[in-house]
Amino acid sequence: MAPKRIVSGQNKPTRKNVVTTIERKKEIIDKYKKGERITDLAAEYCMAKSTVATILKELM
């Protein structure tokens, strides 16, 4: 049996952290207060629904 290959972490693509600014978070909160749904906000700002929900939970 052939020896197992050792895979270094360099071949794996890394995911960049995306920083959401305070201004953008305020926009999300304002739109949510006006009645826009979390799903619609997530699609508009290209982020996960859970991220939008966390922003609303933290800043409201």
C-alpha positions as CSV (number, residue, x, y, z in Angstrom):
1,M,0.0,0.0,0.0
2,A,1.3,3.4,-0.9
3,P,2.1,5.9,1.9
4,K,-0.5,8.6,2.6
5,R,0.1,12.0,1.1
6,I,0.7,14.8,3.5
7,V,-1.4,17.8,2.5
8,S,-0.1,21.2,3.4
9,G,-2.5,24.0,4.2
10,Q,-1.2,26.1,1.3
11,N,-3.2,24.3,-1.3
12,K,-6.5,25.0,0.3
13,P,-8.2,28.3,-0.7
14,T,-8.6,30.6,2.2
15,R,-11.8,32.5,2.9
16,K,-11.4,36.2,3.5
17,N,-13.2,37.8,6.4
18,V,-15.6,40.5,5.2
19,V,-15.9,43.5,7.5
20,T,-19.3,45.2,7.6
21,T,-19.1,48.9,8.5
22,I,-21.2,50.5,11.2
23,E,-22.9,52.6,8.5
24,R,-24.0,49.5,6.6
25,K,-25.2,47.9,9.8
26,K,-27.3,51.0,10.5
27,E,-28.8,50.8,7.0
28,I,-29.8,47.2,7.6
29,I,-31.4,48.1,11.0
30,D,-33.3,51.1,9.5
31,K,-34.6,49.0,6.6
32,Y,-35.6,46.2,9.0
33,K,-37.5,48.7,11.2
34,K,-39.3,50.0,8.1
35,G,-40.6,46.4,7.5
36,E,-38.2,44.8,5.2
37,R,-37.7,41.1,5.8
38,I,-34.4,39.5,6.9
39,T,-34.3,37.3,3.8
40,D,-34.6,40.4,1.5
41,L,-31.9,42.3,3.4
42,A,-29.6,39.3,3.2
43,A,-30.0,39.1,-0.6
44,E,-29.6,42.8,-1.0
45,Y,-26.3,42.9,1.0
46,C,-25.0,39.5,-0.2
47,M,-24.7,38.0,3.2
48,A,-26.2,35.1,5.1
49,K,-29.5,35.4,6.8
50,S,-27.9,34.5,10.1
51,T,-25.4,37.3,9.7
52,V,-28.3,39.8,9.2
53,A,-30.1,38.3,12.2
54,T,-26.9,38.6,14.3
55,I,-26.5,42.3,13.3
56,L,-30.1,43.0,14.3
57,K,-29.7,41.2,17.6
58,E,-26.4,42.9,18.6
59,L,-27.4,46.5,17.6
60,M,-31.0,46.7,18.4
